[in-house]
Amino acid sequence: MDEVTPFLKIVSLTFFALFPVINPIGTSFIVRAMVVSLPESEHRKLVLRVASYTTLFLLILLVLGVYILKLFGLSISSVQIGGGLVLAAIGWRILNDDDTEHKENTDTASEIIDDVSGKEFYPMTFPITTGPGALSVILTISAHSTASSIDSTIVHYAAAAIGVVLMGVCIYYLFIYLPKLATGLSQAGLKALSKILAFVIVCIGVDILLDGINSFLGK
C-alpha cells in the first residue's frame, strides 16, 4: 500500500498538472470550430488522431524532452516565446479569414476532408492542443522523474506515462462530446464562435509569449 500511494500520486499529479494548460474543455471548441463542415464520422477520426498524437508527443517529451532541449541548446523560455508567436499567428489567421463561409458552401465533403488532412499534428495537436504551457509542464515532470535508483526512476516515469495516457483519453471524449453543445447554432453562429475562439487563441499566444519573455528576462 505504501508503494501504491506515491505511484497514484504521480499519476494524478501528471494528469492534473496537464489539464489546465491543455484545457481540453476550451480546446475542444477551438478544434471543432476549425473544421465546422467536417462530417461527424470524419470528425471522430480526426479527434482520435489528435488525441493519439498528443499522447505520443507528450510521452516522447516525457522521456527525451530534456535531452532534446540540451541537444539544440534551447531553454523553456525560448520554447514559450516561439510557441506563443506561432499560436498567436494561427489565431490571427483564423480571425482574419473571410473565406470560411464561402468554403462551407462550395466545398464538397471530400475537398473538406482533404483540406484538413495533414493538419492533425500541426496545428491541431501542436501548438493548439499541446502548446508551450504543456511542454513546460511535461519537461518539468521529466526533470523531476529521475530518482536516486533505476527502479525508482522507472516507477516515476511509468506513473507519469499513465497520467499522460489518461490525459489523452480525456482529450478524446471531451473533443467528441462537448462540441455537440454547439450543434444547434446556425452557420452564422458557428462562424461567430470560430472568430471568438480565434481571438482567444491570439490572447493565449500573447500570454505565453509574455510569460516566456518574463522568464527570459528574469534569468
Backbone as CSV, one residue per row, in Angstrom:
resi,resn,N_x,N_y,N_z,CA_x,CA_y,CA_z,C_x,C_y,C_z
1,MET,0.829,-1.209,0.000,0.000,0.000,0.000,0.866,1.264,0.000
2,ASP,1.987,1.184,0.778,2.873,2.338,0.863,3.520,2.648,-0.483
3,GLU,3.714,1.595,-1.301,4.323,1.800,-2.612,3.304,2.277,-3.642
4,VAL,2.037,1.882,-3.460,0.990,2.253,-4.415,0.627,3.716,-4.288
5,THR,0.579,4.246,-3.078,0.149,5.628,-2.857,1.021,6.654,-3.585
6,PRO,2.355,6.584,-3.477,3.185,7.532,-4.238,3.015,7.380,-5.753
7,PHE,2.812,6.148,-6.213,2.618,5.882,-7.641,1.362,6.594,-8.138
8,LEU,0.254,6.415,-7.405,-1.004,7.060,-7.781,-0.908,8.582,-7.655
9,LYS,-0.105,9.036,-6.714,0.079,10.478,-6.538,0.753,11.084,-7.759
10,ILE,1.753,10.380,-8.307,2.440,10.873,-9.505,1.501,10.847,-10.713
11,VAL,0.680,9.792,-10.813,-0.296,9.696,-11.902,-1.246,10.889,-11.859
12,SER,-1.822,11.135,-10.689,-2.788,12.237,-10.554,-2.110,13.587,-10.719
13,LEU,-0.878,13.719,-10.220,-0.148,14.975,-10.359,0.090,15.299,-11.828
14,THR,0.500,14.299,-12.600,0.751,14.497,-14.029,-0.532,14.907,-14.751
15,PHE,-1.620,14.182,-14.475,-2.893,14.461,-15.137,-3.389,15.867,-14.813
16,PHE,-3.426,16.208,-13.524,-3.998,17.496,-13.115,-3.058,18.668,-13.396
17,ALA,-1.767,18.398,-13.573,-0.846,19.461,-13.977,-1.032,19.785,-15.464
18,LEU,-1.329,18.745,-16.262,-1.525,18.949,-17.700,-2.906,19.520,-18.032
19,PHE,-3.905,19.168,-17.228,-5.287,19.540,-17.564,-5.474,21.051,-17.776
20,PRO,-5.029,21.907,-16.840,-5.284,23.341,-17.057,-4.519,23.951,-18.215
21,VAL,-3.309,23.442,-18.517,-2.525,24.041,-19.603,-2.980,23.530,-20.970
22,ILE,-3.459,22.292,-21.023,-4.042,21.785,-22.278,-5.458,22.302,-22.441
23,ASN,-6.187,22.385,-21.323,-7.566,22.891,-21.309,-8.420,22.196,-22.377
24,PRO,-8.630,20.887,-22.251,-9.380,20.163,-23.283,-10.817,20.623,-23.425
25,ILE,-11.370,21.268,-22.401,-12.743,21.774,-22.490,-12.817,22.907,-23.508
26,GLY,-11.974,23.922,-23.326,-11.983,25.045,-24.263,-11.402,24.684,-25.613
27,THR,-10.348,23.848,-25.610,-9.691,23.473,-26.858,-10.604,22.645,-27.758
28,SER,-11.521,21.877,-27.149,-12.443,21.064,-27.946,-13.281,21.938,-28.880
29,PHE,-13.702,23.097,-28.402,-14.494,24.008,-29.229,-13.622,24.679,-30.291
30,ILE,-12.364,24.960,-29.938,-11.453,25.579,-30.899,-11.203,24.653,-32.080
31,VAL,-10.903,23.380,-31.785,-10.637,22.407,-32.852,-11.876,22.201,-33.701
32,ARG,-13.042,22.092,-33.053,-14.290,21.889,-33.801,-14.608,23.086,-34.686
33,ALA,-14.330,24.295,-34.182,-14.601,25.497,-34.969,-13.720,25.583,-36.204
34,MET,-12.552,24.937,-36.148,-11.648,24.937,-37.301,-12.123,24.001,-38.402
35,VAL,-12.995,23.039,-38.061,-13.459,22.044,-39.034,-14.980,21.909,-38.951
36,VAL,-15.684,23.048,-38.924,-17.130,23.035,-38.708,-17.883,22.256,-39.782
37,SER,-17.319,22.164,-40.990,-18.022,21.491,-42.085,-17.656,20.014,-42.223
38,LEU,-16.795,19.533,-41.350,-16.374,18.138,-41.435,-17.503,17.214,-40.982
39,PRO,-17.811,16.152,-41.756,-18.848,15.188,-41.344,-18.522,14.585,-39.979
40,GLU,-19.552,14.177,-39.243,-19.375,13.680,-37.883,-18.420,12.485,-37.823
41,SER,-18.556,11.555,-38.768,-17.692,10.369,-38.760,-16.230,10.752,-38.963
42,GLU,-15.990,11.710,-39.851,-14.628,12.151,-40.099,-14.092,12.968,-38.921
43,HIS,-15.001,13.694,-38.263,-14.598,14.461,-37.082,-14.104,13.531,-35.980
44,ARG,-14.772,12.396,-35.807,-14.343,11.412,-34.809,-12.956,10.866,-35.139
45,LYS,-12.726,10.584,-36.418,-11.412,10.089,-36.831,-10.338,11.146,-36.587
46,LEU,-10.687,12.392,-36.897,-9.755,13.495,-36.690,-9.396,13.619,-35.217
47,VAL,-10.419,13.581,-34.358,-10.204,13.711,-32.916,-9.352,12.565,-32.386
48,LEU,-9.600,11.346,-32.884,-8.807,10.190,-32.458,-7.335,10.398,-32.807
49,ARG,-7.075,10.930,-33.996,-5.690,11.172,-34.396,-5.052,12.269,-33.541
50,VAL,-5.810,13.332,-33.279,-5.283,14.422,-32.450,-4.974,13.923,-31.042
51,ALA,-5.897,13.145,-30.447,-5.681,12.602,-29.099,-4.482,11.651,-29.087
52,SER,-4.362,10.827,-30.142,-3.245,9.876,-30.222,-1.921,10.611,-30.392
53,TYR,-1.893,11.602,-31.283,-0.672,12.368,-31.499,-0.274,13.123,-30.236
54,THR,-1.267,13.677,-29.544,-0.988,14.407,-28.307,-0.359,13.490,-27.265
55,THR,-0.944,12.298,-27.100,-0.415,11.338,-26.135,1.004,10.927,-26.490
56,LEU,1.224,10.580,-27.763,2.555,10.151,-28.206,3.572,11.280,-28.069
57,PHE,3.171,12.485,-28.430,4.044,13.652,-28.355,4.478,13.908,-26.913
58,LEU,3.514,13.847,-25.988,3.825,14.083,-24.583,4.700,12.978,-23.996
59,LEU,4.457,11.736,-24.420,5.274,10.625,-23.934,6.725,10.755,-24.402
60,ILE,6.902,11.174,-25.659,8.261,11.376,-26.181,8.966,12.480,-25.405
61,LEU,8.234,13.574,-25.154,8.820,14.676,-24.398,9.120,14.272,-22.960
62,LEU,8.271,13.431,-22.405,8.489,12.955,-21.037,9.811,12.207,-20.924
63,VAL,10.092,11.379,-21.920,11.297,10.534,-21.879,12.530,11.260,-22.429
64,LEU,12.346,12.008,-23.514,13.502,12.568,-24.221,13.552,14.092,-24.230
65,GLY,12.508,14.750,-23.719,12.397,16.196,-23.855,13.580,16.982,-23.339
66,VAL,14.017,16.671,-22.138,15.133,17.406,-21.537,16.399,17.247,-22.382
67,TYR,16.628,16.026,-22.896,17.819,15.766,-23.712,17.726,16.473,-25.064
68,ILE,16.495,16.571,-25.608,16.303,17.268,-26.884,16.624,18.750,-26.735
69,LEU,16.152,19.348,-25.644,16.438,20.764,-25.401,17.936,20.995,-25.238
70,LYS,18.593,20.097,-24.521,20.048,20.227,-24.337,20.775,20.063,-25.662
71,LEU,20.285,19.136,-26.509,20.914,18.880,-27.803,20.924,20.123,-28.672
72,PHE,19.801,20.854,-28.669,19.687,22.051,-29.507,20.010,23.335,-28.743
73,GLY,20.360,23.194,-27.475,20.710,24.365,-26.683,19.539,25.294,-26.426
74,LEU,18.344,24.728,-26.277,17.143,25.524,-26.084,16.762,25.590,-24.605
75,SER,16.069,26.650,-24.254,15.556,26.813,-22.897,14.035,26.770,-22.921
76,ILE,13.423,26.585,-21.757,11.966,26.589,-21.664,11.411,27.934,-22.107
77,SER,12.095,29.022,-21.754,11.612,30.363,-22.121,11.602,30.547,-23.636
78,SER,12.600,29.982,-24.338,12.623,30.106,-25.800,11.480,29.313,-26.427
79,VAL,11.152,28.157,-25.841,10.009,27.371,-26.311,8.717,28.159,-26.110
80,GLN,8.601,28.833,-24.975,7.403,29.633,-24.701,7.289,30.799,-25.678
81,ILE,8.385,31.488,-25.926,8.347,32.640,-26.833,8.005,32.205,-28.257
82,GLY,8.709,31.178,-28.748,8.435,30.683,-30.097,7.038,30.129,-30.231
83,GLY,6.606,29.314,-29.252,5.264,28.738,-29.302,4.182,29.789,-29.190
84,GLY,4.424,30.802,-28.367,3.444,31.886,-28.233,3.262,32.644,-29.535
85,LEU,4.369,32.897,-30.235,4.300,33.587,-31.526,3.523,32.761,-32.552
86,VAL,3.817,31.454,-32.603,3.129,30.572,-33.558,1.638,30.514,-33.253
87,LEU,1.291,30.365,-31.981,-0.112,30.261,-31.593,-0.873,31.547,-31.907
88,ALA,-0.256,32.681,-31.608,-0.889,33.968,-31.901,-1.077,34.145,-33.410
89,ALA,-0.093,33.699,-34.198,-0.187,33.811,-35.658,-1.325,32.957,-36.211
90,ILE,-1.501,31.752,-35.656,-2.585,30.867,-36.101,-3.937,31.516,-35.803
91,GLY,-4.093,32.008,-34.576,-5.347,32.667,-34.205,-5.624,33.882,-35.068
92,TRP,-4.591,34.658,-35.358,-4.748,35.860,-36.191,-5.196,35.494,-37.607
93,ARG,-4.635,34.395,-38.137,-5.010,33.965,-39.490,-6.476,33.531,-39.540
94,ILE,-6.910,32.776,-38.535,-8.312,32.341,-38.491,-9.231,33.543,-38.303
95,LEU,-8.804,34.473,-37.454,-9.609,35.654,-37.158,-9.856,36.501,-38.392
96,ASN,-8.879,36.525,-39.297,-8.978,37.368,-40.487,-9.331,36.592,-41.744
97,ASP,-9.729,35.327,-41.598,-10.114,34.519,-42.744,-11.559,34.820,-43.106
98,ASP,-11.754,35.509,-44.239,-13.100,35.887,-44.691,-13.701,34.877,-45.642
99,ASP,-12.968,33.798,-45.944,-13.442,32.835,-46.934,-14.101,31.623,-46.306
100,THR,-14.244,31.599,-44.973,-14.799,30.421,-44.293,-16.186,30.082,-44.796
101,GLU,-17.072,31.090,-44.857,-18.447,30.836,-45.271,-18.512,30.373,-46.717
102,HIS,-17.666,30.962,-47.558,-17.659,30.565,-48.972,-17.223,29.114,-49.110
103,LYS,-16.209,28.728,-48.350,-15.719,27.359,-48.415,-16.785,26.382,-47.959
104,GLU,-17.527,26.748,-46.909,-18.549,25.862,-46.386,-19.654,25.628,-47.404
105,ASN,-19.891,26.603,-48.244,-20.986,26.492,-49.200,-20.581,25.831,-50.511
106,THR,-19.281,25.822,-50.821,-18.875,25.351,-52.135,-18.068,24.061,-52.115
107,ASP,-17.348,23.809,-51.034,-16.509,22.616,-50.986,-17.359,21.357,-50.870
108,THR,-16.935,20.311,-51.550,-17.567,19.008,-51.358,-16.994,18.375,-50.105
109,ALA,-17.634,17.286,-49.656,-17.169,16.626,-48.431,-15.734,16.141,-48.585
110,SER,-15.408,15.574,-49.757,-14.052,15.061,-49.970,-13.031,16.192,-49.970
111,GLU,-13.403,17.370,-50.504,-12.493,18.507,-50.526,-12.248,19.030,-49.118
112,ILE,-13.291,19.013,-48.284,-13.164,19.457,-46.897,-12.221,18.538,-46.145
113,ILE,-12.395,17.225,-46.360,-11.546,16.236,-45.693,-10.097,16.407,-46.138
114,ASP,-9.885,16.635,-47.449,-8.542,16.847,-47.965,-7.929,18.109,-47.376
115,ASP,-8.788,19.112,-47.116,-8.303,20.394,-46.617,-7.725,20.269,-45.214
116,VAL,-8.305,19.380,-44.383,-7.823,19.222,-43.008,-6.807,18.088,-42.890
117,SER,-6.701,17.267,-43.942,-5.751,16.152,-43.908,-4.328,16.681,-43.782
118,GLY,-3.583,16.109,-42.865,-2.218,16.544,-42.647,-2.084,17.639,-41.619
119,LYS,-3.220,18.165,-41.135,-3.188,19.226,-40.133,-3.454,18.693,-38.727
120,GLU,-3.563,17.356,-38.621,-3.875,16.781,-37.313,-2.761,17.039,-36.308
121,PHE,-1.498,16.993,-36.786,-0.405,17.283,-35.852,-0.166,18.784,-35.749
122,TYR,0.091,19.425,-36.896,0.247,20.880,-36.890,-0.843,21.504,-37.738
123,PRO,-1.682,22.359,-37.186,-1.552,22.982,-35.866,-2.454,22.390,-34.774
124,MET,-3.247,21.330,-35.086,-4.267,20.911,-34.128,-3.693,20.240,-32.871
125,THR,-2.654,19.411,-33.069,-2.008,18.816,-31.900,-1.035,19.804,-31.275
126,PHE,-0.136,20.320,-32.100,0.798,21.343,-31.646,0.747,22.528,-32.594
127,PRO,0.500,23.741,-32.115,0.513,24.134,-30.708,-0.869,24.339,-30.072
128,ILE,-1.970,23.988,-30.791,-3.292,24.306,-30.241,-3.641,23.435,-29.041
129,THR,-3.504,22.103,-29.186,-3.823,21.213,-28.065,-2.660,21.132,-27.090
130,THR,-1.483,20.829,-27.600,-0.289,20.732,-26.761,0.603,21.921,-27.047
131,GLY,0.399,22.991,-26.312,1.153,24.208,-26.544,2.374,24.308,-25.645
132,PRO,3.017,25.478,-25.641,4.217,25.679,-24.817,3.975,25.445,-23.329
133,GLY,2.753,25.742,-22.862,2.440,25.502,-21.459,2.538,24.029,-21.105
134,ALA,1.972,23.178,-21.970,2.038,21.728,-21.755,3.474,21.237,-21.865
135,LEU,4.234,21.817,-22.789,5.644,21.442,-22.923,6.409,21.759,-21.647
136,SER,6.148,22.933,-21.082,6.833,23.324,-19.856,6.512,22.360,-18.721
137,VAL,5.225,21.985,-18.622,4.796,21.081,-17.549,5.434,19.707,-17.711
138,ILE,5.354,19.137,-18.916,5.845,17.770,-19.112,7.369,17.715,-18.999
139,LEU,8.065,18.776,-19.414,9.517,18.810,-19.267,9.919,18.930,-17.803
140,THR,9.123,19.670,-17.038,9.379,19.782,-15.594,9.173,18.430,-14.912
141,ILE,8.081,17.745,-15.282,7.823,16.411,-14.723,8.941,15.456,-15.103
142,SER,9.409,15.552,-16.344,10.502,14.697,-16.807,11.765,14.933,-15.992
143,ALA,12.063,16.199,-15.741,13.277,16.540,-14.997,13.217,16.030,-13.558
144,HIS,12.009,15.964,-12.997,11.854,15.533,-11.604,11.578,14.036,-11.482
145,SER,11.551,13.329,-12.594,11.258,11.892,-12.550,12.513,11.046,-12.350
146,THR,13.666,11.668,-12.513,14.918,10.946,-12.302,15.195,10.829,-10.815
147,ALA,15.177,9.613,-10.313,15.382,9.367,-8.888,16.777,8.812,-8.631
148,SER,17.048,8.500,-7.357,18.377,8.027,-6.964,18.691,6.627,-7.475
149,SER,17.653,5.800,-7.665,17.864,4.437,-8.148,17.137,4.225,-9.473
150,ILE,17.594,3.229,-10.235,16.979,2.939,-11.531,15.541,2.482,-11.357
151,ASP,15.296,1.622,-10.368,13.943,1.120,-10.135,12.983,2.254,-9.808
152,SER,13.415,3.158,-8.964,12.575,4.296,-8.586,12.320,5.212,-9.777
153,THR,13.348,5.390,-10.614,13.195,6.228,-11.811,12.175,5.614,-12.773
154,ILE,12.245,4.310,-12.965,11.298,3.617,-13.846,9.871,3.774,-13.332
155,VAL,9.708,3.636,-12.007,8.379,3.780,-11.404,7.847,5.194,-11.622
156,HIS,8.708,6.197,-11.433,8.290,7.587,-11.624,7.861,7.849,-13.070
157,TYR,8.667,7.360,-14.015,8.345,7.569,-15.429,7.084,6.791,-15.833
158,ALA,6.918,5.577,-15.289,5.733,4.772,-15.604,4.467,5.453,-15.098
159,ALA,4.525,5.988,-13.881,3.366,6.669,-13.307,3.025,7.927,-14.105
160,ALA,4.063,8.684,-14.477,3.832,9.895,-15.278,3.262,9.539,-16.648
161,ALA,3.745,8.432,-17.231,3.244,7.987,-18.539,1.764,7.624,-18.473
162,ILE,1.350,6.977,-17.381,-0.068,6.636,-17.212,-0.899,7.911,-17.118
163,GLY,-0.382,8.909,-16.407,-1.078,10.194,-16.324,-1.253,10.834,-17.686
164,VAL,-0.226,10.713,-18.550,-0.290,11.255,-19.911,-1.346,10.521,-20.732
165,VAL,-1.366,9.188,-20.627,-2.347,8.389,-21.373,-3.771,8.739,-20.937
166,LEU,-3.983,8.906,-19.642,-5.306,9.307,-19.144,-5.702,10.676,-19.689
167,MET,-4.707,11.553,-19.837,-4.978,12.862,-20.417,-5.420,12.720,-21.863
168,GLY,-4.781,11.811,-22.602,-5.160,11.560,-23.994,-6.574,11.034,-24.121
169,VAL,-6.964,10.126,-23.225,-8.335,9.601,-23.216,-9.330,10.712,-22.916
170,CYS,-8.977,11.552,-21.953,-9.842,12.685,-21.598,-10.022,13.621,-22.790
171,ILE,-8.939,13.903,-23.508,-8.996,14.766,-24.692,-9.954,14.189,-25.727
172,TYR,-9.846,12.891,-25.967,-10.690,12.260,-26.988,-12.171,12.442,-26.669
173,TYR,-12.579,12.101,-25.464,-14.006,12.146,-25.128,-14.536,13.566,-25.014
174,LEU,-13.733,14.464,-24.478,-14.187,15.855,-24.392,-14.268,16.490,-25.776
175,PHE,-13.303,16.181,-26.649,-13.326,16.728,-28.007,-14.512,16.193,-28.807
176,ILE,-14.941,14.976,-28.498,-16.065,14.383,-29.231,-17.393,14.942,-28.753
177,TYR,-17.600,14.997,-27.446,-18.938,15.252,-26.919,-19.222,16.714,-26.562
178,LEU,-18.225,17.476,-26.140,-18.501,18.858,-25.757,-18.956,19.734,-26.922
179,PRO,-18.311,19.629,-28.126,-18.758,20.485,-29.228,-20.203,20.230,-29.676
180,LYS,-20.785,19.098,-29.279,-22.191,18.839,-29.624,-23.111,19.883,-29.008
181,LEU,-22.620,20.577,-27.985,-23.406,21.653,-27.370,-23.643,22.791,-28.353
182,ALA,-22.761,22.863,-29.367,-22.874,23.956,-30.336,-23.576,23.533,-31.618
183,THR,-24.093,22.305,-31.667,-24.693,21.816,-32.905,-25.980,22.554,-33.263
184,GLY,-26.603,23.178,-32.280,-27.838,23.906,-32.562,-27.615,25.279,-33.166
185,LEU,-26.373,25.709,-33.258,-26.078,27.018,-33.815,-26.196,27.001,-35.334
186,SER,-26.581,28.131,-35.898,-26.635,28.288,-37.345,-25.214,28.428,-37.884
187,GLN,-25.078,28.434,-39.216,-23.760,28.625,-39.820,-23.168,29.967,-39.409
188,ALA,-24.031,30.994,-39.314,-23.551,32.312,-38.883,-23.071,32.260,-37.440
189,GLY,-23.812,31.498,-36.609,-23.422,31.359,-35.213,-22.107,30.623,-35.063
190,LEU,-21.919,29.565,-35.856,-20.670,28.809,-35.818,-19.494,29.666,-36.291
191,LYS,-19.775,30.498,-37.309,-18.713,31.371,-37.806,-18.328,32.389,-36.737
192,ALA,-19.355,32.925,-36.041,-19.089,33.881,-34.972,-18.304,33.212,-33.840
193,LEU,-18.690,31.969,-33.500,-17.978,31.228,-32.464,-16.528,30.997,-32.866
194,SER,-16.319,30.683,-34.150,-14.972,30.463,-34.651,-14.116,31.716,-34.482
195,LYS,-14.695,32.892,-34.767,-13.964,34.145,-34.648,-13.646,34.461,-33.185
196,ILE,-14.610,34.196,-32.304,-14.386,34.447,-30.877,-13.259,33.569,-30.351
197,LEU,-13.308,32.283,-30.731,-12.284,31.359,-30.270,-10.924,31.682,-30.891
198,ALA,-10.926,32.204,-32.123,-9.673,32.614,-32.750,-9.038,33.759,-31.960
199,PHE,-9.883,34.672,-31.485,-9.380,35.776,-30.657,-8.799,35.241,-29.348
200,VAL,-9.460,34.219,-28.790,-8.952,33.582,-27.573,-7.578,32.970,-27.832
201,ILE,-7.407,32.323,-28.998,-6.116,31.729,-29.357,-5.032,32.813,-29.418
202,VAL,-5.360,33.958,-30.026,-4.408,35.069,-30.100,-3.993,35.509,-28.696
203,CYS,-4.985,35.662,-27.815,-4.710,36.109,-26.442,-3.854,35.097,-25.682
204,ILE,-4.169,33.802,-25.872,-3.378,32.760,-25.218,-1.933,32.801,-25.724
205,GLY,-1.777,32.967,-27.041,-0.443,33.049,-27.618,0.349,34.221,-27.072
206,VAL,-0.301,35.385,-26.973,0.363,36.578,-26.425,0.737,36.353,-24.966
207,ASP,-0.168,35.723,-24.204,0.089,35.455,-22.792,1.296,34.530,-22.613
208,ILE,1.364,33.470,-23.433,2.502,32.544,-23.375,3.793,33.264,-23.789
209,LEU,3.686,34.120,-24.804,4.833,34.897,-25.262,5.367,35.787,-24.143
210,LEU,4.474,36.479,-23.448,4.884,37.363,-22.356,5.492,36.585,-21.197
211,ASP,4.919,35.399,-20.912,5.490,34.542,-19.862,6.918,34.143,-20.218
212,GLY,7.120,33.811,-21.505,8.454,33.436,-21.952,9.442,34.588,-21.843
213,ILE,8.983,35.789,-22.221,9.845,36.973,-22.132,10.199,37.272,-20.685
214,ASN,9.182,37.200,-19.798,9.433,37.456,-18.366,10.391,36.424,-17.785
215,SER,10.210,35.153,-18.214,11.097,34.087,-17.736,12.530,34.313,-18.220
216,PHE,12.655,34.762,-19.474,13.985,35.010,-20.031,14.663,36.186,-19.350
217,LEU,13.927,37.283,-19.127,14.488,38.468,-18.504,14.772,38.264,-17.020
218,GLY,14.069,37.267,-16.443,14.255,37.004,-15.020,15.515,36.242,-14.699
219,LYS,16.225,35.746,-15.747,17.443,34.965,-15.522,18.562,35.870,-15.012
